[in-house]
Amino acid sequence: MFFGSTPLLGAKLIWKTVAPPKVRFFFWLVVHERCWTADRRFRHGLQQSNTCVICDQAPKTMDHLLCGCCLARQAWHVWILKLHLHISVPVEDETAIGWWLSSRKLVPKTLRQGFDSFFLLMGWMLWKERNARTFNGEAMNVLQLADAIEVEATQWCLAGNNRLGLLLSFM
């Protein structure tokens, strides 16, 4: 049944990462390109435009939301500096999963599992911000989003994510 199939980039790592099941399932949908972004709704004729609700500059794909949007890049910049990581901020045309897998190689081995959890956390929070803007008309600026990410990360640590706690201890 699986003869000749090709594995999806990062799919196995998603399920090994310590994160709530709903977040891992969300990223499973991201890898399979099954999230209902503006671009996907536009392709199915469900809306008039496919532009990003946050930056209004590019088609809203998951790669754009997680890495290419100006809000996402600014949030990544804030957190990369906070965590003293020696990785680059994602660029606009880079895939989110590709950036994650290449960046995790630059993180020290002892912190990689925490970085994996943090990547899923950031993606989850960016998705929640997108939903708040799209459906509730609410918007946070970058610093408010960074604070919300810190609160969520603290909750994940209190729930037992020790690897993420180790990464956050470098703040």
Backbone bond lengths (Angstrom), bond angles and torsions (degrees), N, CA, C in turn:
res aa  C-N    CA-C-N  psi(-1)  N-CA   C-N-CA  omega(-1)  CA-C   N-CA-C  phi
1 M - - - 1.454 - - 1.532 111.15 -
2 F 1.330 118.17 -35.96 1.448 121.23 -177.70 1.521 112.66 -101.93
3 F 1.325 117.80 6.94 1.454 121.87 -179.47 1.525 109.38 -62.70
4 G 1.314 116.23 126.20 1.464 120.96 179.50 1.510 114.40 86.17
5 S 1.330 118.62 -2.59 1.460 119.97 179.51 1.529 109.52 -77.33
6 T 1.306 116.22 155.71 1.460 120.65 178.17 1.527 108.84 -113.32
7 P 1.322 116.62 134.69 1.464 118.79 179.40 1.530 110.82 -71.42
8 L 1.310 115.94 146.94 1.454 120.90 177.96 1.522 110.06 -80.40
9 L 1.307 115.45 140.27 1.455 122.28 -178.55 1.524 110.47 -62.12
10 G 1.321 117.38 120.18 1.455 122.57 175.84 1.519 115.64 83.69
11 A 1.335 118.15 -1.20 1.466 120.15 -174.94 1.528 112.20 -63.43
12 K 1.318 117.81 -44.98 1.470 119.88 -179.69 1.521 111.66 -65.69
13 L 1.316 116.22 -37.43 1.461 120.35 -178.03 1.530 111.49 -66.35
14 I 1.320 117.06 -32.10 1.461 120.20 178.61 1.518 110.40 -58.91
15 W 1.317 117.33 -44.74 1.461 120.72 -176.34 1.526 111.91 -74.60
16 K 1.337 118.20 -20.80 1.471 121.19 177.64 1.526 112.27 -85.72
17 T 1.312 116.90 -16.79 1.466 121.08 -177.01 1.522 110.61 -74.12
18 V 1.326 116.13 138.81 1.458 121.18 178.11 1.523 108.56 -78.92
19 A 1.323 114.60 110.40 1.463 122.68 179.79 1.524 107.15 -163.31
20 P 1.317 117.56 160.38 1.466 118.89 176.23 1.533 110.33 -58.89
21 P 1.333 117.14 146.93 1.467 120.00 -178.76 1.525 114.13 -55.19
22 K 1.334 117.96 -37.51 1.469 119.46 -179.51 1.528 111.13 -64.63
23 V 1.320 117.74 -31.94 1.467 121.03 179.07 1.524 110.15 -73.84
24 R 1.317 116.71 -42.08 1.472 119.24 177.52 1.525 110.56 -64.28
25 F 1.340 116.93 -40.21 1.458 120.06 177.67 1.526 110.68 -64.62
26 F 1.329 117.06 -40.00 1.469 120.84 176.03 1.524 110.25 -57.11
27 F 1.333 117.49 -46.02 1.466 119.48 179.92 1.524 112.08 -69.79
28 W 1.320 117.14 -27.89 1.459 119.65 172.91 1.536 109.14 -61.94
29 L 1.326 116.62 -41.12 1.467 120.66 175.95 1.528 111.22 -66.18
30 V 1.321 116.70 -36.88 1.470 120.59 177.34 1.520 110.12 -60.86
31 V 1.332 116.91 -47.48 1.468 121.04 -178.88 1.523 110.95 -61.85
32 H 1.322 116.78 -35.53 1.463 121.30 -179.56 1.526 112.91 -87.77
33 E 1.343 117.09 3.03 1.466 123.65 -179.95 1.526 111.89 55.54
34 R 1.333 115.63 48.48 1.452 121.72 -177.96 1.528 113.64 -114.83
35 C 1.321 118.71 8.61 1.463 121.47 177.80 1.531 109.00 -80.36
36 W 1.318 115.27 141.52 1.462 120.10 -177.65 1.534 110.34 -84.56
37 T 1.303 114.17 79.01 1.464 121.03 175.75 1.526 108.50 -83.69
38 A 1.320 116.48 171.70 1.462 120.74 178.01 1.526 110.64 -60.41
39 D 1.319 116.38 -37.52 1.465 119.90 179.77 1.530 111.14 -63.57
40 R 1.315 117.32 -42.46 1.468 120.33 -179.92 1.526 110.97 -68.95
41 R 1.332 117.89 -41.96 1.472 120.73 177.64 1.521 110.63 -63.76
42 F 1.328 117.32 -37.30 1.467 122.14 178.24 1.532 110.34 -64.78
43 R 1.333 116.92 -44.34 1.475 120.70 179.14 1.520 111.93 -62.39
44 H 1.330 116.91 -30.36 1.466 120.93 179.53 1.529 111.94 -89.96
45 G 1.322 117.55 4.56 1.460 121.59 178.26 1.514 114.07 73.16
46 L 1.314 117.76 25.55 1.457 121.68 -177.45 1.524 113.56 -96.44
47 Q 1.324 117.41 -9.85 1.458 120.33 175.47 1.516 109.62 -152.44
48 Q 1.333 115.78 164.51 1.453 122.23 -171.54 1.526 114.23 -80.29
49 S 1.328 117.16 -30.48 1.454 120.64 -173.97 1.531 110.03 -132.76
50 N 1.323 115.16 152.76 1.469 118.78 178.25 1.524 112.21 -112.19
51 T 1.331 117.73 13.92 1.459 119.70 -177.25 1.527 111.66 -76.08
52 C 1.290 114.01 155.09 1.464 123.24 -178.17 1.524 110.31 -65.66
53 V 1.322 117.17 132.00 1.462 121.98 179.39 1.529 111.28 -72.58
54 I 1.325 116.71 -19.86 1.463 120.49 -177.59 1.522 111.27 -85.67
55 C 1.343 116.61 -52.47 1.465 119.60 -174.40 1.528 113.42 -106.59
56 D 1.319 118.01 -16.99 1.463 123.25 179.52 1.527 112.04 55.38
57 Q 1.346 116.76 35.69 1.459 120.80 -176.27 1.514 114.24 -120.74
58 A 1.319 117.46 -29.75 1.468 120.49 -172.01 1.529 109.07 -141.17
59 P 1.335 116.52 163.85 1.466 118.78 174.99 1.522 111.09 -60.38
60 K 1.313 116.28 138.25 1.466 121.77 -177.11 1.522 109.32 -84.32
61 T 1.332 115.64 92.29 1.453 122.51 171.52 1.522 107.18 -106.43
62 M 1.316 117.72 169.72 1.468 119.49 178.38 1.525 110.82 -66.62
63 D 1.320 117.60 -36.64 1.467 119.47 177.76 1.522 110.29 -63.16
64 H 1.338 116.52 -39.02 1.465 119.82 178.02 1.526 109.90 -65.79
65 L 1.328 117.01 -45.22 1.463 120.66 -178.17 1.521 111.91 -62.13
66 L 1.337 117.46 -42.53 1.462 120.91 -174.36 1.519 113.99 -84.05
67 C 1.319 117.78 -26.12 1.474 119.93 -175.02 1.525 114.94 -134.92
68 G 1.312 119.04 -33.01 1.454 120.96 -170.16 1.507 116.01 -91.59
69 C 1.323 117.37 -26.86 1.462 120.96 -177.48 1.532 109.81 -67.67
70 C 1.331 115.56 146.51 1.461 119.22 -177.96 1.532 111.38 -60.96
71 L 1.329 118.76 -36.19 1.469 121.08 178.10 1.522 110.39 -64.84
72 A 1.327 117.27 -43.51 1.464 120.83 179.40 1.525 111.00 -63.50
73 R 1.324 117.32 -45.15 1.468 119.83 -179.41 1.521 111.13 -64.19
74 Q 1.335 117.06 -38.95 1.461 119.83 177.96 1.526 110.85 -66.65
75 A 1.329 117.23 -41.26 1.467 120.60 178.75 1.529 110.16 -64.33
76 W 1.329 116.73 -43.51 1.462 119.77 176.71 1.526 110.39 -60.66
77 H 1.318 117.77 -41.96 1.464 121.48 -179.78 1.532 110.38 -60.37
78 V 1.328 116.78 -46.94 1.463 121.14 179.64 1.524 110.39 -58.03
79 W 1.337 116.55 -46.26 1.461 119.62 -175.39 1.515 113.20 -76.50
80 I 1.309 118.19 -33.28 1.470 119.73 176.27 1.528 109.71 -63.37
81 L 1.329 116.12 -39.02 1.472 119.60 176.57 1.526 111.33 -68.50
82 K 1.345 116.87 -43.55 1.462 120.97 -179.64 1.527 111.91 -59.61
83 L 1.318 116.11 -39.95 1.459 121.03 -175.82 1.520 113.13 -88.94
84 H 1.339 116.62 -0.79 1.465 122.70 179.50 1.533 111.73 56.02
85 L 1.331 115.77 41.41 1.463 120.64 178.23 1.524 109.51 -87.41
86 H 1.303 116.24 147.19 1.458 121.42 179.94 1.526 109.76 -103.68
87 I 1.333 114.51 58.74 1.459 121.03 177.75 1.520 108.01 -127.70
88 S 1.308 116.23 161.34 1.464 120.23 -179.61 1.523 110.45 -89.57
89 V 1.306 114.62 155.37 1.458 121.53 175.17 1.531 107.49 -71.11
90 P 1.338 118.31 142.59 1.465 118.93 179.70 1.524 111.49 -60.51
91 V 1.320 115.24 148.35 1.455 120.56 177.63 1.524 109.29 -100.93
92 E 1.319 115.75 165.14 1.460 122.00 -171.73 1.521 114.78 -57.78
93 D 1.308 118.02 -43.56 1.464 120.16 -172.26 1.526 113.40 -93.61
94 E 1.321 117.62 12.35 1.457 122.10 -177.84 1.532 109.90 -91.01
95 T 1.330 116.65 144.17 1.462 118.95 175.05 1.520 109.03 -76.76
96 A 1.312 115.97 146.42 1.459 120.76 -177.19 1.529 111.51 -63.69
97 I 1.315 116.69 -46.22 1.465 120.35 -178.14 1.527 109.94 -67.67
98 G 1.327 116.78 -39.58 1.466 120.48 177.32 1.513 111.94 -61.87
99 W 1.350 116.74 -42.16 1.463 120.37 178.87 1.524 109.95 -64.75
100 W 1.329 117.31 -43.11 1.465 122.01 -179.96 1.524 110.47 -59.15
101 L 1.321 116.43 -49.52 1.462 119.97 -176.06 1.528 112.47 -67.67
102 S 1.330 117.49 -34.92 1.471 118.95 177.98 1.529 111.08 -76.81
103 S 1.324 118.12 -35.34 1.464 121.63 -179.51 1.514 111.80 -71.27
104 R 1.320 117.42 -35.88 1.472 119.79 -178.05 1.518 111.40 -64.67
105 K 1.331 117.43 -24.61 1.466 120.36 177.48 1.528 111.77 -70.53
106 L 1.339 116.53 -22.12 1.461 121.54 -179.81 1.528 112.40 -88.70
107 V 1.321 116.02 -10.07 1.464 121.39 179.41 1.531 107.67 -87.34
108 P 1.335 118.64 139.16 1.474 119.68 177.61 1.526 111.36 -54.06
109 K 1.322 116.30 144.96 1.469 121.39 -174.87 1.525 112.86 -55.29
110 T 1.313 117.20 -35.55 1.464 119.66 -178.25 1.529 112.41 -67.88
111 L 1.337 116.77 -19.78 1.466 120.87 -177.62 1.525 113.48 -106.61
112 R 1.319 118.50 -1.27 1.473 120.79 -173.83 1.522 113.00 -63.43
113 Q 1.314 117.67 -42.53 1.463 118.65 179.99 1.527 111.03 -65.28
114 G 1.312 116.85 -35.61 1.459 120.51 174.95 1.517 111.48 -67.02
115 F 1.337 116.38 -38.64 1.466 120.17 177.29 1.526 110.59 -65.40
116 D 1.328 116.95 -38.71 1.467 120.11 177.41 1.523 110.64 -60.42
117 S 1.326 116.34 -45.94 1.464 120.51 177.72 1.527 110.19 -62.41
118 F 1.334 115.83 -40.92 1.457 119.32 -178.66 1.528 111.28 -66.40
119 F 1.322 118.22 -37.70 1.466 120.79 177.20 1.528 110.34 -60.78
120 L 1.328 117.05 -45.15 1.454 120.07 178.66 1.527 110.98 -65.13
121 L 1.327 116.26 -38.52 1.463 120.81 177.48 1.527 111.15 -61.89
122 M 1.326 116.84 -46.85 1.471 120.56 179.66 1.522 110.93 -61.30
123 G 1.325 116.23 -46.00 1.461 119.67 179.28 1.517 112.03 -60.94
124 W 1.323 116.33 -41.94 1.458 121.86 178.96 1.532 110.47 -62.57
125 M 1.325 116.98 -44.47 1.463 120.14 -179.11 1.535 111.93 -68.99
126 L 1.331 117.30 -35.65 1.463 119.92 175.63 1.527 110.57 -65.62
127 W 1.324 117.01 -38.52 1.469 121.38 177.29 1.535 109.84 -64.60
128 K 1.341 117.20 -43.20 1.460 120.49 178.44 1.531 111.48 -64.26
129 E 1.324 117.22 -37.60 1.471 120.62 177.11 1.520 110.49 -65.69
130 R 1.325 116.10 -41.80 1.473 120.32 177.22 1.519 110.33 -60.13
131 N 1.342 116.96 -42.94 1.460 120.78 179.89 1.525 111.58 -66.37
132 A 1.327 117.32 -39.31 1.463 120.65 178.32 1.530 110.34 -63.01
133 R 1.320 116.88 -39.48 1.465 120.25 178.61 1.520 111.69 -71.24
134 T 1.320 116.49 -41.38 1.464 120.91 -176.08 1.523 112.05 -71.73
135 F 1.317 117.60 -46.31 1.455 120.87 -169.93 1.519 114.71 -102.06
136 N 1.335 118.23 -24.40 1.468 120.85 -176.85 1.518 113.42 -113.19
137 G 1.319 117.67 -9.31 1.464 121.17 -178.01 1.514 112.88 69.30
138 E 1.341 117.91 19.20 1.460 122.29 179.28 1.517 109.18 -100.37
139 A 1.330 116.21 145.65 1.461 119.32 -179.65 1.527 110.09 -142.51
140 M 1.328 114.58 138.94 1.465 121.41 174.36 1.521 108.17 -108.57
141 N 1.323 116.13 149.24 1.458 118.71 171.01 1.527 108.36 -84.01
142 V 1.317 116.51 178.82 1.466 120.76 -174.30 1.524 111.81 -62.24
143 L 1.321 117.78 -42.27 1.463 119.99 -178.56 1.526 111.95 -68.22
144 Q 1.329 117.47 -37.20 1.458 120.31 175.73 1.523 110.53 -65.91
145 L 1.330 116.39 -40.00 1.460 120.66 177.28 1.529 110.58 -64.18
146 A 1.329 117.21 -41.37 1.467 120.91 178.06 1.525 110.87 -62.02
147 D 1.329 116.49 -40.08 1.470 119.92 177.11 1.523 111.39 -65.85
148 A 1.331 117.00 -40.96 1.473 120.99 178.22 1.526 110.51 -63.92
149 I 1.322 116.76 -37.11 1.465 121.12 177.38 1.522 110.04 -65.01
150 E 1.327 116.42 -40.46 1.467 119.91 179.36 1.529 111.12 -65.00
151 V 1.321 117.07 -40.21 1.467 120.81 178.04 1.529 110.03 -63.17
152 E 1.329 116.25 -46.19 1.473 120.53 179.54 1.531 110.86 -63.95
153 A 1.322 116.80 -40.69 1.466 120.77 179.07 1.525 110.56 -63.29
154 T 1.314 117.18 -39.70 1.459 121.14 177.40 1.522 110.79 -63.14
155 Q 1.324 116.76 -39.80 1.465 120.16 177.63 1.521 111.26 -64.88
156 W 1.323 117.04 -39.86 1.467 120.19 177.27 1.528 110.14 -63.11
157 C 1.326 116.27 -39.15 1.468 119.94 179.42 1.527 110.89 -67.39
158 L 1.324 117.31 -41.81 1.466 121.07 177.76 1.524 111.67 -64.43
159 A 1.339 116.04 -26.25 1.466 120.79 178.31 1.524 111.60 -81.56
160 G 1.338 117.44 -2.27 1.452 119.91 174.16 1.516 116.68 114.13
161 N 1.318 118.10 9.62 1.462 120.06 178.64 1.533 108.94 -83.12
162 N 1.313 115.84 85.57 1.470 121.62 -176.44 1.523 112.51 -68.59
163 R 1.326 117.48 -33.88 1.476 120.56 -178.76 1.522 110.61 -66.58
164 L 1.328 116.59 -40.02 1.467 119.84 176.02 1.522 109.50 -66.75
165 G 1.319 116.98 -38.69 1.468 120.99 176.87 1.513 112.00 -60.49
166 L 1.327 116.22 -38.81 1.475 120.44 176.94 1.524 110.57 -63.02
167 L 1.319 117.27 -44.10 1.467 121.23 178.33 1.533 110.71 -63.18
168 L 1.335 116.54 -43.21 1.476 120.57 -178.55 1.518 112.28 -69.76
169 S 1.314 117.63 -19.38 1.462 119.31 179.75 1.531 112.04 -68.52
170 F 1.325 117.44 -12.29 1.467 121.12 178.81 1.520 112.74 -86.70
171 M 1.332 117.45 4.15 1.465 120.26 179.04 1.514 110.44 -73.15
